[in-house]
Amino acid sequence: MFEEKESGLFWLADWKTDQPGDERRGAAEDYNPAALMTLMREEKYGWQALIYLVALRRYLGQAFDETPDAALNRIGGMAYVFIRGYSGKRPPDVPPSILLKPDASLVRLRSDLTPWRLIKKLILRRDSGARRNSSSPR
């Protein structure tokens, strides 16, 4: 996670070692935006980004003691940086990275559907059941 100084927005960075292209040869020219987007769709990185951004929203809300929507306004997005695309002797003409800006409605929806609520209910149910069982005679 890093904060963009000019805007004050927070970004998540995920360093990837995937190799795009049919042959997975990892040549610098294979790290073009179209090939990276194809790879990201194949690997379902969009879902990963959404989960990470929901977690970032929760973190920022707690860190700044803000409402979920105010915390969402602090998020710039997610940067996927494909580090093997930098393996040449000179920097690539187009950085081997993809920046995803969150769709606020998706982040809100995903926050409402998170399995954490279900997990919390299951943990509470399990804990209350354990207490009932421990107080019963053996």
Rosetta constraint file for C-alpha pairs under 8 A:
AtomPair CA 1 CA 10 HARMONIC 6.77 0.50
AtomPair CA 1 CA 11 HARMONIC 5.52 0.50
AtomPair CA 1 CA 12 HARMONIC 4.38 0.50
AtomPair CA 1 CA 13 HARMONIC 6.14 0.50
AtomPair CA 2 CA 10 HARMONIC 5.66 0.50
AtomPair CA 2 CA 11 HARMONIC 5.41 0.50
AtomPair CA 2 CA 12 HARMONIC 6.49 0.50
AtomPair CA 2 CA 13 HARMONIC 7.80 0.50
AtomPair CA 3 CA 8 HARMONIC 5.94 0.50
AtomPair CA 3 CA 9 HARMONIC 5.59 0.50
AtomPair CA 3 CA 10 HARMONIC 4.39 0.50
AtomPair CA 3 CA 11 HARMONIC 6.22 0.50
AtomPair CA 4 CA 8 HARMONIC 5.27 0.50
AtomPair CA 4 CA 9 HARMONIC 5.37 0.50
AtomPair CA 4 CA 10 HARMONIC 6.20 0.50
AtomPair CA 4 CA 11 HARMONIC 7.35 0.50
AtomPair CA 5 CA 9 HARMONIC 7.57 0.50
AtomPair CA 8 CA 74 HARMONIC 7.18 0.50
AtomPair CA 9 CA 74 HARMONIC 4.95 0.50
AtomPair CA 9 CA 75 HARMONIC 5.29 0.50
AtomPair CA 9 CA 76 HARMONIC 4.98 0.50
AtomPair CA 10 CA 74 HARMONIC 6.06 0.50
AtomPair CA 10 CA 75 HARMONIC 4.86 0.50
AtomPair CA 10 CA 76 HARMONIC 5.33 0.50
AtomPair CA 10 CA 77 HARMONIC 7.21 0.50
AtomPair CA 11 CA 75 HARMONIC 6.25 0.50
AtomPair CA 11 CA 76 HARMONIC 5.26 0.50
AtomPair CA 11 CA 77 HARMONIC 5.09 0.50
AtomPair CA 11 CA 78 HARMONIC 5.55 0.50
AtomPair CA 11 CA 79 HARMONIC 7.11 0.50
AtomPair CA 12 CA 52 HARMONIC 7.99 0.50
AtomPair CA 12 CA 53 HARMONIC 7.92 0.50
AtomPair CA 12 CA 77 HARMONIC 6.57 0.50
AtomPair CA 12 CA 78 HARMONIC 4.79 0.50
AtomPair CA 12 CA 79 HARMONIC 6.08 0.50
AtomPair CA 13 CA 78 HARMONIC 5.91 0.50
AtomPair CA 13 CA 79 HARMONIC 4.65 0.50
AtomPair CA 13 CA 80 HARMONIC 5.95 0.50
AtomPair CA 13 CA 81 HARMONIC 7.14 0.50
AtomPair CA 14 CA 78 HARMONIC 7.67 0.50
AtomPair CA 14 CA 79 HARMONIC 6.21 0.50
AtomPair CA 14 CA 80 HARMONIC 4.99 0.50
AtomPair CA 14 CA 81 HARMONIC 6.20 0.50
AtomPair CA 15 CA 80 HARMONIC 6.11 0.50
AtomPair CA 15 CA 81 HARMONIC 4.95 0.50
AtomPair CA 15 CA 82 HARMONIC 6.06 0.50
AtomPair CA 15 CA 83 HARMONIC 6.48 0.50
AtomPair CA 16 CA 80 HARMONIC 6.79 0.50
AtomPair CA 16 CA 81 HARMONIC 5.88 0.50
AtomPair CA 16 CA 82 HARMONIC 4.70 0.50
AtomPair CA 16 CA 83 HARMONIC 6.12 0.50
AtomPair CA 16 CA 84 HARMONIC 8.00 0.50
AtomPair CA 17 CA 82 HARMONIC 5.77 0.50
AtomPair CA 17 CA 83 HARMONIC 5.89 0.50
AtomPair CA 17 CA 84 HARMONIC 5.90 0.50
AtomPair CA 18 CA 82 HARMONIC 6.82 0.50
AtomPair CA 18 CA 84 HARMONIC 7.60 0.50
AtomPair CA 19 CA 24 HARMONIC 5.33 0.50
AtomPair CA 19 CA 25 HARMONIC 6.96 0.50
AtomPair CA 19 CA 26 HARMONIC 5.12 0.50
AtomPair CA 19 CA 31 HARMONIC 7.98 0.50
AtomPair CA 19 CA 84 HARMONIC 7.31 0.50
AtomPair CA 20 CA 24 HARMONIC 5.69 0.50
AtomPair CA 20 CA 25 HARMONIC 7.86 0.50
AtomPair CA 20 CA 26 HARMONIC 6.57 0.50
AtomPair CA 20 CA 30 HARMONIC 6.05 0.50
AtomPair CA 20 CA 31 HARMONIC 6.51 0.50
AtomPair CA 20 CA 35 HARMONIC 6.06 0.50
AtomPair CA 20 CA 36 HARMONIC 6.33 0.50
AtomPair CA 20 CA 39 HARMONIC 6.00 0.50
AtomPair CA 21 CA 25 HARMONIC 7.17 0.50
AtomPair CA 21 CA 26 HARMONIC 7.45 0.50
AtomPair CA 21 CA 30 HARMONIC 5.86 0.50
AtomPair CA 21 CA 35 HARMONIC 6.53 0.50
AtomPair CA 26 CA 30 HARMONIC 6.42 0.50
AtomPair CA 26 CA 31 HARMONIC 7.75 0.50
AtomPair CA 26 CA 84 HARMONIC 7.04 0.50
AtomPair CA 26 CA 85 HARMONIC 7.29 0.50
AtomPair CA 27 CA 31 HARMONIC 7.40 0.50
AtomPair CA 27 CA 85 HARMONIC 7.42 0.50
AtomPair CA 28 CA 84 HARMONIC 7.97 0.50
AtomPair CA 28 CA 85 HARMONIC 5.27 0.50
AtomPair CA 28 CA 86 HARMONIC 7.30 0.50
AtomPair CA 28 CA 87 HARMONIC 7.36 0.50
AtomPair CA 28 CA 88 HARMONIC 6.89 0.50
AtomPair CA 28 CA 92 HARMONIC 7.36 0.50
AtomPair CA 30 CA 35 HARMONIC 6.59 0.50
AtomPair CA 31 CA 35 HARMONIC 6.28 0.50
AtomPair CA 31 CA 36 HARMONIC 6.17 0.50
AtomPair CA 31 CA 82 HARMONIC 7.87 0.50
AtomPair CA 31 CA 85 HARMONIC 5.78 0.50
AtomPair CA 31 CA 96 HARMONIC 5.42 0.50
AtomPair CA 32 CA 36 HARMONIC 6.19 0.50
AtomPair CA 32 CA 94 HARMONIC 7.16 0.50
AtomPair CA 32 CA 96 HARMONIC 6.53 0.50
AtomPair CA 33 CA 37 HARMONIC 6.08 0.50
AtomPair CA 33 CA 96 HARMONIC 7.23 0.50
AtomPair CA 33 CA 97 HARMONIC 7.46 0.50
AtomPair CA 33 CA 98 HARMONIC 7.10 0.50
AtomPair CA 34 CA 38 HARMONIC 6.27 0.50
AtomPair CA 35 CA 39 HARMONIC 6.20 0.50
AtomPair CA 36 CA 40 HARMONIC 6.06 0.50
AtomPair CA 36 CA 96 HARMONIC 7.78 0.50
AtomPair CA 36 CA 97 HARMONIC 7.66 0.50
AtomPair CA 36 CA 98 HARMONIC 7.41 0.50
AtomPair CA 37 CA 41 HARMONIC 6.18 0.50
AtomPair CA 37 CA 98 HARMONIC 7.67 0.50
AtomPair CA 38 CA 42 HARMONIC 6.21 0.50
AtomPair CA 39 CA 43 HARMONIC 6.11 0.50
AtomPair CA 40 CA 44 HARMONIC 5.80 0.50
AtomPair CA 40 CA 45 HARMONIC 5.12 0.50
AtomPair CA 40 CA 46 HARMONIC 7.02 0.50
AtomPair CA 41 CA 45 HARMONIC 6.44 0.50
AtomPair CA 41 CA 46 HARMONIC 7.01 0.50
AtomPair CA 44 CA 48 HARMONIC 6.90 0.50
AtomPair CA 45 CA 49 HARMONIC 6.04 0.50
AtomPair CA 46 CA 50 HARMONIC 6.23 0.50
AtomPair CA 47 CA 51 HARMONIC 6.28 0.50
AtomPair CA 48 CA 52 HARMONIC 6.17 0.50
AtomPair CA 49 CA 53 HARMONIC 5.99 0.50
AtomPair CA 49 CA 78 HARMONIC 6.63 0.50
AtomPair CA 50 CA 54 HARMONIC 6.16 0.50
AtomPair CA 50 CA 102 HARMONIC 7.68 0.50
AtomPair CA 50 CA 106 HARMONIC 7.82 0.50
AtomPair CA 50 CA 107 HARMONIC 6.54 0.50
AtomPair CA 50 CA 110 HARMONIC 7.53 0.50
AtomPair CA 51 CA 55 HARMONIC 6.34 0.50
AtomPair CA 51 CA 110 HARMONIC 7.68 0.50
AtomPair CA 52 CA 56 HARMONIC 6.13 0.50
AtomPair CA 53 CA 57 HARMONIC 6.04 0.50
AtomPair CA 53 CA 75 HARMONIC 7.99 0.50
AtomPair CA 53 CA 77 HARMONIC 7.50 0.50
AtomPair CA 53 CA 78 HARMONIC 7.62 0.50
AtomPair CA 53 CA 102 HARMONIC 7.60 0.50
AtomPair CA 53 CA 107 HARMONIC 6.98 0.50
AtomPair CA 54 CA 58 HARMONIC 6.39 0.50
AtomPair CA 54 CA 107 HARMONIC 5.83 0.50
AtomPair CA 54 CA 108 HARMONIC 7.83 0.50
AtomPair CA 54 CA 110 HARMONIC 6.99 0.50
AtomPair CA 54 CA 111 HARMONIC 5.92 0.50
AtomPair CA 55 CA 59 HARMONIC 6.16 0.50
AtomPair CA 56 CA 60 HARMONIC 6.01 0.50
AtomPair CA 56 CA 75 HARMONIC 7.87 0.50
AtomPair CA 57 CA 61 HARMONIC 6.07 0.50
AtomPair CA 57 CA 68 HARMONIC 6.66 0.50
AtomPair CA 57 CA 71 HARMONIC 5.58 0.50
AtomPair CA 57 CA 72 HARMONIC 5.51 0.50
AtomPair CA 57 CA 75 HARMONIC 7.37 0.50
AtomPair CA 58 CA 62 HARMONIC 6.33 0.50
AtomPair CA 58 CA 68 HARMONIC 6.95 0.50
AtomPair CA 58 CA 71 HARMONIC 7.53 0.50
AtomPair CA 59 CA 63 HARMONIC 5.98 0.50
AtomPair CA 60 CA 64 HARMONIC 5.86 0.50
AtomPair CA 60 CA 65 HARMONIC 7.79 0.50
AtomPair CA 60 CA 66 HARMONIC 7.64 0.50
AtomPair CA 60 CA 71 HARMONIC 5.48 0.50
AtomPair CA 60 CA 74 HARMONIC 7.78 0.50
AtomPair CA 61 CA 65 HARMONIC 5.39 0.50
AtomPair CA 61 CA 66 HARMONIC 4.68 0.50
AtomPair CA 61 CA 67 HARMONIC 5.99 0.50
AtomPair CA 61 CA 68 HARMONIC 5.76 0.50
AtomPair CA 61 CA 70 HARMONIC 7.45 0.50
AtomPair CA 61 CA 71 HARMONIC 4.92 0.50
AtomPair CA 62 CA 66 HARMONIC 6.68 0.50
AtomPair CA 64 CA 71 HARMONIC 7.79 0.50
AtomPair CA 66 CA 70 HARMONIC 5.93 0.50
AtomPair CA 66 CA 71 HARMONIC 6.05 0.50
AtomPair CA 67 CA 71 HARMONIC 6.22 0.50
AtomPair CA 68 CA 72 HARMONIC 6.11 0.50
AtomPair CA 69 CA 73 HARMONIC 6.39 0.50
AtomPair CA 70 CA 74 HARMONIC 6.92 0.50
AtomPair CA 71 CA 75 HARMONIC 7.18 0.50
AtomPair CA 72 CA 104 HARMONIC 7.20 0.50
AtomPair CA 75 CA 102 HARMONIC 7.93 0.50
AtomPair CA 76 CA 101 HARMONIC 6.38 0.50
AtomPair CA 76 CA 102 HARMONIC 7.59 0.50
AtomPair CA 77 CA 99 HARMONIC 6.98 0.50
AtomPair CA 77 CA 100 HARMONIC 5.51 0.50
AtomPair CA 77 CA 101 HARMONIC 4.41 0.50
AtomPair CA 77 CA 102 HARMONIC 5.66 0.50
AtomPair CA 78 CA 99 HARMONIC 5.75 0.50
AtomPair CA 78 CA 100 HARMONIC 5.08 0.50
AtomPair CA 78 CA 101 HARMONIC 6.51 0.50
AtomPair CA 78 CA 102 HARMONIC 7.81 0.50
AtomPair CA 79 CA 97 HARMONIC 6.89 0.50
AtomPair CA 79 CA 98 HARMONIC 5.83 0.50
AtomPair CA 79 CA 99 HARMONIC 4.54 0.50
AtomPair CA 79 CA 100 HARMONIC 6.33 0.50
AtomPair CA 80 CA 97 HARMONIC 5.39 0.50
AtomPair CA 80 CA 98 HARMONIC 5.18 0.50
AtomPair CA 80 CA 99 HARMONIC 6.37 0.50
AtomPair CA 81 CA 96 HARMONIC 6.26 0.50
AtomPair CA 81 CA 97 HARMONIC 4.35 0.50
AtomPair CA 81 CA 98 HARMONIC 6.67 0.50
AtomPair CA 82 CA 86 HARMONIC 7.79 0.50
AtomPair CA 82 CA 96 HARMONIC 5.52 0.50
AtomPair CA 82 CA 97 HARMONIC 5.76 0.50
AtomPair CA 83 CA 87 HARMONIC 7.48 0.50
AtomPair CA 83 CA 96 HARMONIC 7.36 0.50
AtomPair CA 85 CA 92 HARMONIC 7.59 0.50
AtomPair CA 85 CA 95 HARMONIC 7.87 0.50
AtomPair CA 85 CA 96 HARMONIC 5.50 0.50
AtomPair CA 86 CA 91 HARMONIC 6.39 0.50
AtomPair CA 86 CA 92 HARMONIC 6.65 0.50
AtomPair CA 86 CA 96 HARMONIC 7.26 0.50
AtomPair CA 88 CA 92 HARMONIC 7.55 0.50
AtomPair CA 91 CA 95 HARMONIC 7.93 0.50
AtomPair CA 92 CA 96 HARMONIC 7.54 0.50
AtomPair CA 102 CA 106 HARMONIC 7.58 0.50
AtomPair CA 102 CA 107 HARMONIC 7.02 0.50
AtomPair CA 103 CA 107 HARMONIC 6.46 0.50
AtomPair CA 104 CA 108 HARMONIC 6.13 0.50
AtomPair CA 105 CA 109 HARMONIC 6.05 0.50
AtomPair CA 106 CA 110 HARMONIC 5.92 0.50
AtomPair CA 107 CA 111 HARMONIC 6.04 0.50
AtomPair CA 108 CA 112 HARMONIC 6.51 0.50
AtomPair CA 109 CA 113 HARMONIC 6.44 0.50
AtomPair CA 110 CA 114 HARMONIC 6.00 0.50
AtomPair CA 114 CA 118 HARMONIC 7.76 0.50
AtomPair CA 115 CA 119 HARMONIC 6.02 0.50
AtomPair CA 116 CA 120 HARMONIC 5.87 0.50
AtomPair CA 117 CA 121 HARMONIC 6.25 0.50
AtomPair CA 118 CA 122 HARMONIC 6.20 0.50
AtomPair CA 119 CA 123 HARMONIC 6.09 0.50
AtomPair CA 120 CA 124 HARMONIC 6.11 0.50
AtomPair CA 121 CA 125 HARMONIC 5.99 0.50
AtomPair CA 122 CA 126 HARMONIC 5.98 0.50
AtomPair CA 123 CA 127 HARMONIC 5.99 0.50
AtomPair CA 124 CA 128 HARMONIC 6.04 0.50
AtomPair CA 125 CA 129 HARMONIC 6.07 0.50
AtomPair CA 126 CA 130 HARMONIC 6.13 0.50
AtomPair CA 127 CA 131 HARMONIC 6.28 0.50
AtomPair CA 128 CA 132 HARMONIC 6.27 0.50
AtomPair CA 129 CA 133 HARMONIC 6.16 0.50
AtomPair CA 130 CA 134 HARMONIC 6.04 0.50
AtomPair CA 131 CA 135 HARMONIC 6.31 0.50
AtomPair CA 132 CA 136 HARMONIC 6.53 0.50
